Amino acid sequence: MGRLAQTEGLTEIQREILATVRSFVDKEILPVATELEHKDEYPTEIVEGLKDLGIFGLMIPEEYGGLGESLLTYALCVEEIARGWMSVSGIINTHFIVAYMLQQHGTPEQKDHFLPKMATGEIRGAFSMSEPALGSDVSAISSTGVRAPDGSGDFLLTGQKMWLTNGGSSTLVAVLCRTDEGHPEGTAPHKSMTTFLVAKTPGFGEVRPGLTIPGKIDKMGYKGVDTTELIMDELRVPADRVLGGNTGRGFYQMMDGVEVGRVNVAARGCGVAQRAFELGIDYAQQRHTFGKPIAQHQAIQFKLAEMATKVEAAHALMVGAARKKDSGQRNDLEAGMAKYLASEYCKEVVEDSFRIHGGYGFSKEYEIERLYREAPMLLIGEGTAEIQKMIVGRRLLEEYRSQD
Ligand SMILES: Cc1cc2nc3c(=O)[nH]c(=O)nc-3n(C[C@H](O)[C@H](O)[C@H](O)COP(=O)(O)OP(=O)(O)OC[C@H]3O[C@@H](n4cnc5c(N)ncnc54)[C@H](O)[C@@H]3O)c2cc1C
């Protein structure tokens, strides 16, 4: 382990968990990641290994069979896993967000029903806000949930969702829909949304009456993990599968979920940047030009120095954002900053490492080629850079309100 991205003040247990995950990444993920990624193959064995390590239940409270660990522990594990292969961190990220939303907002029955099986990875979560016509502007959602006319109290969901990470492999999807019931005309759009807990079988096609998961979207990177659309045609969902029991809370529940998801995406950026740095500093000492290793040319040393500084800064901000949430404080400002900085720096560090590799960086034989296609996703997922800056800017204006 190098000296970068160290975290002060960890407990013995946290250090043990991280050492175990790092060793798993070095032995089980890094040796196969690039090959699986090129084949766009789902990493089944890796996922089984992570289940055995308890990663799917890392933050789920012990009373539900999880490890009851903090957001910081979780984020540091995500950083390690993304260092091995970002797609694997994507497989656990949506699961983690849904488990967190259930913990925070679920009814006692919903928690008892879902969380124990989520802790083992038997139930696997995905979350769905985005639609073909919107991603940033969540308040414009057009998928609807209306009461069934048969008086059962069930809801019928109709609409098309887009960009569903783990859409095929998951068995529980938290779906955000518009439900106008009980809300007077003119209610703000974000106050008439509801999160539905939709159980389904894994796979593609009609996975449940009224619910179709078409095939995987073909992506430039972030392969292996399945990203899909989701089509609902009067999908029947019982009333007790409204998250928290009451309609109209969905927007807030989802925003709470993506807030912790942002720390997670920041952690992914840190992990990918670390790996890019490792590859770059190694290659720079192997490759010779003009009679010496390129690492001895000052221009390359400067690049390495800049890359390492970015790795350190992103890690520090990510750790600060996680610790703020763990202390029970609102962390939207810190999470927004961490997500923004880590994803931008990740892209820059990957680009520098790519340049250090010269022509070989363009070859699929070199790992940096995969990282180069993976880093851009972090600029988009869990809110683009512009959206992070909007969140940060608004919060700053609240904090630094002018007195006159
Ligand atoms: C691989 C992948 C996986 C994903 N997984 C999921 C998932 O699991 N669940 C899910 O719900 N979604 C998921 N998403 C969707 C993701 O959250 C959205 O793509 C993202 O929020 C951006 O939305 P958009 O693509 O509609 O872009 P748009 O919202 O159309 O934005 C386009 C551009 O305009 C900018 N922009 C938008 N509004 C403003 C504004 N007010 N001011 C300034 N600039 C603005 C944006 O920053 C961006 O540059 C995933 C996306 C990808 C690519």
The ligand as an ORCA input file, in Angstrom:
! r2SCAN-3c Opt
* xyz 0 1
  C     -24.129      4.820    -16.793
  C     -25.234      5.569    -16.120
  C     -25.909      5.003    -15.040
  C     -26.986      5.667    -14.444
  N     -27.679      5.066    -13.417
  C     -28.820      5.629    -12.945
  C     -29.635      4.953    -11.982
  O     -29.304      3.877    -11.507
  N     -30.826      5.522    -11.626
  C     -31.238      6.730    -12.116
  O     -32.314      7.189    -11.732
  N     -30.465      7.416    -13.017
  C     -29.270      6.895    -13.435
  N     -28.493      7.563    -14.357
  C     -28.968      8.831    -14.902
  C     -28.148     10.002    -14.407
  O     -28.486     10.296    -13.085
  C     -28.464     11.178    -15.377
  O     -27.888     10.854    -16.627
  C     -27.887     12.475    -14.855
  O     -28.583     12.903    -13.718
  C     -27.969     13.581    -15.933
  O     -29.235     13.637    -16.475
  P     -29.416     13.659    -18.063
  O     -28.600     12.590    -18.631
  O     -30.890     13.638    -18.357
  O     -28.840     15.038    -18.517
  P     -29.648     16.422    -18.551
  O     -30.352     16.640    -17.265
  O     -30.455     16.466    -19.793
  O     -28.460     17.457    -18.653
  C     -27.739     17.686    -19.872
  C     -26.684     18.757    -19.610
  O     -27.299     19.977    -19.173
  C     -26.764     20.366    -17.913
  N     -27.835     20.981    -17.123
  C     -29.053     20.465    -16.831
  N     -29.756     21.329    -16.093
  C     -28.960     22.414    -15.878
  C     -29.105     23.650    -15.168
  N     -30.204     23.942    -14.485
  N     -28.066     24.528    -15.191
  C     -26.924     24.232    -15.854
  N     -26.725     23.085    -16.545
  C     -27.727     22.186    -16.540
  C     -26.265     19.066    -17.274
  O     -25.283     19.326    -16.285
  C     -25.709     18.355    -18.488
  O     -24.431     18.872    -18.783
  C     -27.375      6.945    -14.924
  C     -26.667      7.528    -15.989
  C     -25.611      6.860    -16.584
  C     -24.902      7.499    -17.751
*
